């Protein structure tokens, strides 16, 4: 499928053109932090934590004495013990840290969009890169909604694939961004240059791109005998 990336001309453009590597920022560094905010509700009760401990014990096939010991540490006459609450809060912080490490590449279906040129390509001084990307479980079309969903800690603890639950939340944005027709490409570790699947097939210059920058990029494409199409 064809997707597009608007960007300024800087040191990150060359590896995209020459080696199929592109910078995947961590989610916190993107332009719409309110849409990338992960709200995890700590909804753990005595009942849900008891069920969690039982499930973990069954999965590990541990003797019942281990489960009894865990119950003793986790519960008292007042409900959850301080030790249990610390463990729950630690699990919450660990999940949040894992989520914060995710890398997200934002792309668009829009091939030549006035608003995207202004917002992401240095007010038409940059470039629009054209990619041909295969379908992947980590390349997802953004869903635009009135209110973004929230995550519950109980659901994350009981689900064996909490990462996929997170990605489902991160692929949603509020309606004010719907004009971007965005897709998001996820990797486990952000703030790295990553060799993406697929290839770059074209490049379009903004109407305000400086001649010296055009010439530099054209020379770079010619020197590596790339099949990248130059649109103008």
Secondary structure as a PSIPRED ss2 file (coil, helix, strand):
# PSIPRED VFORMAT (PSIPRED V4.0)

   1 X C   1.000  0.000  0.000
   2 X E   0.000  0.000  1.000
   3 X E   0.000  0.000  1.000
   4 X E   0.000  0.000  1.000
   5 X E   0.000  0.000  1.000
   6 X E   0.000  0.000  1.000
   7 X E   0.000  0.000  1.000
   8 X C   1.000  0.000  0.000
   9 X C   1.000  0.000  0.000
  10 X C   1.000  0.000  0.000
  11 X H   0.000  1.000  0.000
  12 X H   0.000  1.000  0.000
  13 X H   0.000  1.000  0.000
  14 X H   0.000  1.000  0.000
  15 X H   0.000  1.000  0.000
  16 X H   0.000  1.000  0.000
  17 X H   0.000  1.000  0.000
  18 X H   0.000  1.000  0.000
  19 X H   0.000  1.000  0.000
  20 X C   1.000  0.000  0.000
  21 X E   0.000  0.000  1.000
  22 X E   0.000  0.000  1.000
  23 X E   0.000  0.000  1.000
  24 X E   0.000  0.000  1.000
  25 X E   0.000  0.000  1.000
  26 X E   0.000  0.000  1.000
  27 X H   0.000  1.000  0.000
  28 X H   0.000  1.000  0.000
  29 X H   0.000  1.000  0.000
  30 X C   1.000  0.000  0.000
  31 X C   1.000  0.000  0.000
  32 X C   1.000  0.000  0.000
  33 X H   0.000  1.000  0.000
  34 X H   0.000  1.000  0.000
  35 X H   0.000  1.000  0.000
  36 X H   0.000  1.000  0.000
  37 X C   1.000  0.000  0.000
  38 X C   1.000  0.000  0.000
  39 X C   1.000  0.000  0.000
  40 X E   0.000  0.000  1.000
  41 X E   0.000  0.000  1.000
  42 X C   1.000  0.000  0.000
  43 X C   1.000  0.000  0.000
  44 X C   1.000  0.000  0.000
  45 X C   1.000  0.000  0.000
  46 X H   0.000  1.000  0.000
  47 X H   0.000  1.000  0.000
  48 X H   0.000  1.000  0.000
  49 X H   0.000  1.000  0.000
  50 X H   0.000  1.000  0.000
  51 X H   0.000  1.000  0.000
  52 X H   0.000  1.000  0.000
  53 X H   0.000  1.000  0.000
  54 X H   0.000  1.000  0.000
  55 X H   0.000  1.000  0.000
  56 X H   0.000  1.000  0.000
  57 X H   0.000  1.000  0.000
  58 X H   0.000  1.000  0.000
  59 X H   0.000  1.000  0.000
  60 X H   0.000  1.000  0.000
  61 X C   1.000  0.000  0.000
  62 X C   1.000  0.000  0.000
  63 X C   1.000  0.000  0.000
  64 X H   0.000  1.000  0.000
  65 X H   0.000  1.000  0.000
  66 X H   0.000  1.000  0.000
  67 X H   0.000  1.000  0.000
  68 X H   0.000  1.000  0.000
  69 X H   0.000  1.000  0.000
  70 X H   0.000  1.000  0.000
  71 X H   0.000  1.000  0.000
  72 X H   0.000  1.000  0.000
  73 X H   0.000  1.000  0.000
  74 X H   0.000  1.000  0.000
  75 X E   0.000  0.000  1.000
  76 X E   0.000  0.000  1.000
  77 X C   1.000  0.000  0.000
  78 X C   1.000  0.000  0.000
  79 X E   0.000  0.000  1.000
  80 X E   0.000  0.000  1.000
  81 X C   1.000  0.000  0.000
  82 X H   0.000  1.000  0.000
  83 X H   0.000  1.000  0.000
  84 X H   0.000  1.000  0.000
  85 X H   0.000  1.000  0.000
  86 X H   0.000  1.000  0.000
  87 X H   0.000  1.000  0.000
  88 X H   0.000  1.000  0.000
  89 X H   0.000  1.000  0.000
  90 X H   0.000  1.000  0.000
  91 X H   0.000  1.000  0.000
  92 X H   0.000  1.000  0.000
  93 X H   0.000  1.000  0.000
  94 X H   0.000  1.000  0.000
  95 X H   0.000  1.000  0.000
  96 X H   0.000  1.000  0.000
  97 X H   0.000  1.000  0.000
  98 X H   0.000  1.000  0.000
  99 X H   0.000  1.000  0.000
 100 X H   0.000  1.000  0.000
 101 X H   0.000  1.000  0.000
 102 X C   1.000  0.000  0.000
 103 X E   0.000  0.000  1.000
 104 X E   0.000  0.000  1.000
 105 X E   0.000  0.000  1.000
 106 X E   0.000  0.000  1.000
 107 X E   0.000  0.000  1.000
 108 X E   0.000  0.000  1.000
 109 X C   1.000  0.000  0.000
 110 X C   1.000  0.000  0.000
 111 X C   1.000  0.000  0.000
 112 X C   1.000  0.000  0.000
 113 X C   1.000  0.000  0.000
 114 X H   0.000  1.000  0.000
 115 X H   0.000  1.000  0.000
 116 X H   0.000  1.000  0.000
 117 X H   0.000  1.000  0.000
 118 X H   0.000  1.000  0.000
 119 X H   0.000  1.000  0.000
 120 X H   0.000  1.000  0.000
 121 X C   1.000  0.000  0.000
 122 X C   1.000  0.000  0.000
 123 X C   1.000  0.000  0.000
 124 X C   1.000  0.000  0.000
 125 X C   1.000  0.000  0.000
 126 X C   1.000  0.000  0.000
 127 X E   0.000  0.000  1.000
 128 X E   0.000  0.000  1.000
 129 X E   0.000  0.000  1.000
 130 X E   0.000  0.000  1.000
 131 X E   0.000  0.000  1.000
 132 X E   0.000  0.000  1.000
 133 X C   1.000  0.000  0.000
 134 X C   1.000  0.000  0.000
 135 X C   1.000  0.000  0.000
 136 X C   1.000  0.000  0.000
 137 X C   1.000  0.000  0.000
 138 X C   1.000  0.000  0.000
 139 X E   0.000  0.000  1.000
 140 X E   0.000  0.000  1.000
 141 X E   0.000  0.000  1.000
 142 X C   1.000  0.000  0.000
 143 X E   0.000  0.000  1.000
 144 X E   0.000  0.000  1.000
 145 X E   0.000  0.000  1.000
 146 X C   1.000  0.000  0.000
 147 X C   1.000  0.000  0.000
 148 X C   1.000  0.000  0.000
 149 X C   1.000  0.000  0.000
 150 X C   1.000  0.000  0.000
 151 X E   0.000  0.000  1.000
 152 X E   0.000  0.000  1.000
 153 X H   0.000  1.000  0.000
 154 X H   0.000  1.000  0.000
 155 X H   0.000  1.000  0.000
 156 X H   0.000  1.000  0.000
 157 X H   0.000  1.000  0.000
 158 X H   0.000  1.000  0.000
 159 X C   1.000  0.000  0.000
 160 X C   1.000  0.000  0.000
 161 X C   1.000  0.000  0.000
 162 X H   0.000  1.000  0.000
 163 X H   0.000  1.000  0.000
 164 X H   0.000  1.000  0.000
 165 X H   0.000  1.000  0.000
 166 X H   0.000  1.000  0.000
 167 X H   0.000  1.000  0.000
 168 X H   0.000  1.000  0.000
 169 X H   0.000  1.000  0.000
 170 X H   0.000  1.000  0.000
 171 X C   1.000  0.000  0.000
 172 X E   0.000  0.000  1.000
 173 X E   0.000  0.000  1.000
 174 X E   0.000  0.000  1.000
 175 X H   0.000  1.000  0.000
 176 X H   0.000  1.000  0.000
 177 X H   0.000  1.000  0.000
 178 X H   0.000  1.000  0.000
 179 X H   0.000  1.000  0.000
 180 X H   0.000  1.000  0.000
 181 X C   1.000  0.000  0.000
 182 X E   0.000  0.000  1.000
 183 X E   0.000  0.000  1.000
 184 X E   0.000  0.000  1.000
 185 X E   0.000  0.000  1.000
 186 X E   0.000  0.000  1.000
 187 X E   0.000  0.000  1.000
 188 X C   1.000  0.000  0.000
 189 X C   1.000  0.000  0.000
 190 X C   1.000  0.000  0.000
 191 X C   1.000  0.000  0.000
 192 X E   0.000  0.000  1.000
 193 X E   0.000  0.000  1.000
 194 X E   0.000  0.000  1.000
 195 X E   0.000  0.000  1.000
 196 X C   1.000  0.000  0.000
 197 X C   1.000  0.000  0.000
 198 X C   1.000  0.000  0.000
 199 X E   0.000  0.000  1.000
 200 X E   0.000  0.000  1.000
 201 X E   0.000  0.000  1.000
 202 X E   0.000  0.000  1.000
 203 X E   0.000  0.000  1.000
 204 X E   0.000  0.000  1.000
 205 X E   0.000  0.000  1.000
 206 X C   1.000  0.000  0.000
 207 X C   1.000  0.000  0.000
 208 X C   1.000  0.000  0.000
 209 X C   1.000  0.000  0.000
 210 X C   1.000  0.000  0.000
 211 X H   0.000  1.000  0.000
 212 X H   0.000  1.000  0.000
 213 X H   0.000  1.000  0.000
 214 X H   0.000  1.000  0.000
 215 X H   0.000  1.000  0.000
 216 X H   0.000  1.000  0.000
 217 X H   0.000  1.000  0.000
 218 X H   0.000  1.000  0.000
 219 X H   0.000  1.000  0.000
 220 X H   0.000  1.000  0.000
 221 X H   0.000  1.000  0.000
 222 X H   0.000  1.000  0.000
 223 X H   0.000  1.000  0.000
 224 X C   1.000  0.000  0.000
 225 X C   1.000  0.000  0.000
 226 X C   1.000  0.000  0.000
 227 X C   1.000  0.000  0.000
 228 X C   1.000  0.000  0.000
 229 X E   0.000  0.000  1.000
 230 X E   0.000  0.000  1.000
 231 X C   1.000  0.000  0.000
 232 X C   1.000  0.000  0.000
